[in-house]
Amino acid sequence: MRAKFIVLVVLSLFLASCNADEEKACEAVKNGALPDNASVYATEEIAIDAPVEKVWNLVTDIDHWPDWMANVSDATLEGPLEVGSEFELVKAGLPGRSTLAIIEPNETFGWCGMTLEKIRIASIASAIIWRFEERQGITTVLLEESLEGSIVAAIYPSDKLAGDLKTRLLELKTASEQ
């Protein structure tokens, strides 16, 4: 009986340590940063020949992400575009739920969220920040993302994330310059 108890305690501690820490990700994004110790991290930048307001409006119009992001099949903002509002999305076939954490119009937009949250051992906490700067009608967009979870680095390394961020920025450039 004691051996079963010890096994259950060890298993519980293991599962608790595998669960991604969404709170830590959200706190970092609220402060305009990404978590310090993320398993996976990438940043990419692009120059877009469009005013910052147009680029900003595309990025912050969550319900219309599927119109220009190929790997997003559904996105729904629940409530107004303000810090604390949540949205659901299906990205690359995986459902996720996120919370808007920072909104500085035409400058910074970020959120934190969870993917696979119902599978504790595989849950992934994400933190995403978009930064915008316009100079002479050209908008520079910096996109940063971090992922944390017990298995995320093995299945989605930083170089793969960087490639996906680059694709997302190219899609944004195409949509913004039309």
Secondary structure, DSSP 8 states (H G I E B T S, - for coil): -HHHHHHHHHHHHHHHHHS--HHHHHHHHHTTS--TT-SEEEEEEEEESS-HHHHHHHHH-GGGHHHH-TTEEEEEEESSSSTT-EEEEEETTEEEEEEEEEEETTTEEEEEEEESTTSGGG-EEEEEEEEEEEETTEEEEEEEEEEESSSHHHHS-HHHHHHHHHHHHHHHHHHHT-
